[in-house]
Amino acid sequence: MSEIFIGRQPIYDRKLDVYAYELLFRAAKVNAAEITDGDQATSDVIINTFLEIGLDNIVSNRLAFINLTRAFFVNEHSISLPKDRVVLELLEDIEADDDVMAGVRRLTEQGYTIALDDFIYHESLRPLVQLANIIKIDIMALEKDDIREHVQALRAHPLKLLAEKVETQEEFDYCMELGFDYFQGYFFAQPKVIRGQRLPNNRLAILKLLGQLQDPDITPQQLENLIAQDVAFSDRILRYASSAAFAPPRKIESIQQAAAILGLQSIKSWTTLLAMSQVDNKPTELVVTAMIRARMAEEMARAQHIEHPESFFTVGLFSALDALMDNTMEEILTQLPLADPISDALLHRKGIHGEVLSCVLAYERGQWERIKCHQLGKVQIRNGYLTALQWANSVCQQLIDQGEGRHIDC
């Protein structure tokens, strides 16, 4: 996997609490930007933030300031970011022509917060100022009296002022005196380089498929459309469904038919399992381990008469995703729309799902002193494991019989 990088510099409020982070293009661990293509740099920042590393992993619950080039403001279809999480910065070298003004106006009407970067005021920019929410003033580019004049002129508008490139205590005190709302610069903190890893295309595609399969409102028709995007994949699902439904096998010709006979959740589980078995360059034992965890967790939930035992299957199955995807569970879950109990179980072992998963993992690792789960005795837990093992072996054999032996090694 290739490494990816994002620069992150905090922005503080008047109480010196972190208000937001500005996200900066970085091509390597070196804490400096070497930009040859502004549009590409902006695209990399957006992709690495939202699709690779994950916004929450970079800024937590703070806002993210993102620099946009002219093309992103002018192109009506280029922006699809969470309005409550980002501030869009108009770079200082972008001419505020009619197209740019129209783009800024459109984005403000859509609910985005707009900041003007490295701003130097003159009257021709008044229409742009009237649309902006935040104006960033580069205090290194202006004399003290000029900074004061900027603040006085801009205070006539209902916006916030941010002093950037603050490098000394004296500069900070002066900006505080002038009434700036936010502060950014080396005096507080240099940009920090956040490093992540880009998933190979195969794993990224599988992760996206897994995310779509977790939609609780997906219909049989939508599931069929999703699976049908890959003809070979669709054929495998139908063959497995045919074998699982009848003895001797009877041909099932559509995902909707399979869902009607076996149940929608069953088809989703089979599809999820098969998708995970397609991960390239990973030991196949990982998938077998995930299968055993999934079925054991489900069996333990059924033994306790817990509602929706299939959700415990998901917890067990996804507990191996970090190893399969070579990524942290935190980053993976930014791309999977899982219910909170499942996410909390996978990340923190919280709730009844987390308790069951902890028990499953302790049994798997032979940590006998940690094997305990609410109402279940050791015999029930052991029986859950044996049932899961038998089921996993049966599924493995079926995969081999259907020609998938290269993926699963039973």
N, C-alpha and C positions, 0 to 999 in steps of 0.2 A: 504494500500500500504506500502511496505517496503522502508526504507530510504537507500540511497546509498551515497557514499562519494568519493571524489577525492582530493588528495593533489596537490597544485599548487604553485610552487616557481618561481619568475621572474628571468630572465637572462638579463643582461644589456649590452649595447655596451659602447664604450669609451666615448660617450657623456652622459652616464647614462640615455639613453632612453631605455625603455623595448624592447628588441629584440625578446624574446620568453619566454615561460613558460615550465618548466619541470613538467610533470604530474607524480604524485606519488601515489602508492597504499595506501589507507586508508580504514579500515574496520569499523571505527566509528568516532565520532566527535573528539576523542582524536587525537592530532596532532603527531602521531608516527605510524610507520609501524610495524606490527607484521606479518611477512611473514613466512608461513610454507611450501607453495607450490609456487615456483617462477612462473611456467607456469600459474597457476591459477590466481596469482596476476596480471600478465601481461594481461591475458584475461579479468579480471575484469576492469582494467584500460581502455582497448580498448572499451569494451562493454558499460561501464558507460559513457565514453566520447562521443562515436559516436552514440550509439543507445538510450541512456537514457537521459542524461542531454543535450547533443548537444555540438559539438566542439566550435561553435561560442559563446555559453553561457559561456564557460570556458576560452577561450583564445582570444576572439574577433577576430581581424584580424592578430594576432601574430602567430608565429610558435609554434608547440607543440613538445617538446622533450619527447619521450616515451622509457622507458627501455624495451629491449627485451631479453628473455632468449635464450639459445642455440636452443631450439626446433623451435622457430620462424624464426631463420636464416637458419636452415637446411631444414625445411619443405617447399617445393616449393609452396605449396598452402595455406600457413598460413597468408600471408600478402595481404591485399587489402585495403589500406588506401590512402587518397589523397596525392600524391607525393609533391604537392606544399604547403602542410600545416603541414607536420610532419618531424621531424628529428628522425631517428632510432638509439638508443644508444646500442652499444655492451657492455655488462657488463664486468667488469674487471676480474671476476672469470671464464669467458668462455675461454677455451683453443682454440687457433687459429689453430686447426687441418685442414686437407684437406677439410672436409665437411663444416666446418664453413667458411673457406676462399672461397669456391665455393658459399656458400650462400650469403656472403657479396658481392662478385663479381657480382652475378646475380642481387642483389637488386640495386647496383650502376648502372648497365647497364639498369635497368628498370627506372632509374631516381630518385631514393631515395637518400636523404642526409644521410650520415652515420657519427655518432659521436662515438668515443672511450671513454668510461667512466673510471674515476679514473686511467688514463693511467700512467704507469711507463715504460720508454723506455729501450729496449735493442735490439741488432742488429737482433735477430731472428724475431722481429715484424716488420721489415722493409716492407715486402710485404703487411701487414695489413695497415701500415701507408700510403702506396702508394694508397690504395683504399679509405681511409677516407677523409672526408671533414672537420671535426671538431675534435679536440682532447681536452678532458677535463683533466686538471691536478689538482689533489687533493693537494693543497699547504700545507695542514696539514700533509701529509704523507712524505714530503721531506724537507730537509734543504734548506736554501736560495741558497747556491752554486749549489745544485742539481737542483733546479728549473731553475736557469740560464742556466745550462748545457742542460737541457731538451729543453728549448726555442731555444738555439743556434742550437741544433741538428735537431729540428723539422722545423726550419725556412728554411731548405734546400728543403722542400716540399711545394707545393702550397695548403696549408690548413690554417684554422683558429684555433687559440688557445683560450681556455676558462679556466680561473682560477676559480676553484670551492672551496667551503668552505673558502671563504674570510670572516674573522671575525673582523678585526680591520682596522682602517684608515691606519696604518703603512703597513699592508699587501696589502691593495689596492694600496697605492702609489708605493710600490715596483713592483707590477704586472703591473701597468701602465707604469712604467719606463722600464720594460722588453719588453713591446710592446704587451701584451695580447690583443686580440680583444674583448673578452666577459668576463663577471664577474658574479659570482653567490655565494651567501653565506649569513649568518646571519647578516653580516655587513649592507647589503642592505635590506633584508626582510626574515623573517622566512616563511616556507610554510604555505599557507592558505588552510583551508579545505573547499571545495565547497560541498554543500549538495544538493541532489536532491531526487526524489522519483521514484521508479520503478513501472511502470504501471502493473496492473494485466494482466495475459495472455490474457484474453478476450478482454480487451481494447487495448492492444498492437497489437493483431491480427487485430482488427477492424481498428486501425490507419494505419497499413500497407496496408490494403485493400483500405482505403480511399486514401492513397498516390498513389497507382497503378491506381486507377480510375481517378486521375487527370492528367494522361499522355495525353497530347493533341493529340498525334499521335496514340493512341490506336485504333486498328481496331475492327470491329465486331467479327472477329474470336478470337482475343486476349481477348476481353471482355468476350466472351463465355467461353474460357478456364479458365479465372480468376474466373468467377462465378461458373463454373462447379466443382471447387475444393471442394465445399460443396454441396452435392446433395440436401439436404433439402433447402438450400438457393436458389439454382438454380430453384427448383420447385416453390418456392414462387414468384420469379421474373416472371416466365412464367405465373403463374396464375394471377398476378397483370396485366401483359401486356395484357393477353387475355381479362380481364375485362375492361381494359382501352380502348382497341382498338375497341370493338364492343358492340352493344346493340341489341339483346341479345349477351352474350359473345360467342366468337369463339375461339377454342383451337389453341394456338400458340405453336409450338413444338420446337423452337430453339431461342436462343438469337439473332442470325443473322436475323432470320425472324422477330422477334420483332423489331430489329433495323431498318430493311427495311421498316416496316409499320409505326412505331411510331417515328423513328429517333434515331440515336445513342445517342445524348445528352439526350433525354428523358429517355432512358434505363439507362444511367449513373446516371442520377438524381434519378431515382427510386431505383437503387442499393445502391447509397450513403445514401438515406433516410432510406432504410431498414437496412443497416449496422448500422447506428447510433441508430436505435431503438432496437438493440440487446445488447446494453451496459448493463452489469449486475449492480445491486445494485445502480441504480440511479433513481431519480423521473422521471416518464414518462412524466410529464409536461414539462421537459426540451426539449424533442424531439418535442413536440407540439409547444412550443415557437420558436424553431429553424425553424420549418416548416412555421410558420406564418411570421417570419422575412424574410425567403428565398423568399416566394411568393410575399410578399409586396415589397421587394427590386426589384424583377424582374418586377412587375407591374409598379413601378415608373420609371424604366429604359425604359420600352416600351412606357410609356406615354410621355417620352422626346425624343423618337425615337433614343435612343442610340444603337449603334451596339453591338452585342453579349450580349443581356439581360440575357442570361443564366449564365453569369459570376457573375451577381448581385445575382442570386439565390444561387450560391456557397458561396458568401460573407455572405449572411444572414444565410444560413444553418450552416456554419462553425463558426459563431460568438458565438455559444454556446459550442464549442468543449472544451474550457478550463474548463467549469463547468462539462461537461460530462466525461472528462478524468481526472479530479482532477489534472490538471497541468497548468503551465502558457502557455499563447498563444505563447510566444517566443520559449519555448521548443518544443511545439507541431509542430510549423512550420518548425523546423529543420528536421522533418520527412515527411513533405508534400511538394512535388515539385510544389508549386503554382506560378502562374505568379506574377510578381512584383506588379502590381496594386492591386491584391487581397491581397497579404501579407501586403502591405502598408496600405490598408484599415483596415485590421484586427488588425494590430499592432498600427497604428498611426492615423487612420481615415483620411488618405490622399487621394487626387484625387477625381474624381467623384464617385468612388465606396465608398470611405470613407465618402463623403458627404451624399450619399444615406443611408448608414448604420447608420450614426449619426442621420439622420431624423427618420429612422425606430425605433431606440432605444429610441429616445425622445418621439415619439408617444406611444410606448409601456409603457413607464414610466410616461406618463401624464405630461411631461415637455413641456407644450404648448408653452412657450416663445422661445423654442429652435427648434421648428418644422418649418424648412425652407429648401427648396431644389431647388435651381437654378430656373428653369422655372415653377415649379409646384405650383399651388394654394392649399389652404387648402382643398378644395372640392376634388381635384384629389388625394391628399394624403390620405384623409379619405376613398375615394372609393378604393384605393389600399389596405388599411387595411381591409375593409369589404370583398373584393374579396379574400384576403389571408385567412381571418377567415373562410369564406365559403368553400374554397378549403381544408383547413386543416381539417375541420370537415368532409368533404366528404372523404378525404384520411383515416382519423381515422376510419370512418365507414367501409370503404373497408377493412382495415386491420383487423378489428373485424370480418367482414363477412368471411374473409379468414382464420380465426383461430389465429390471432395474437393479440387478445385482451389483452393478458397478458403483451404485450410490450407497447401498447399505450392506455392511459386512456383518452378518449375524453370528 
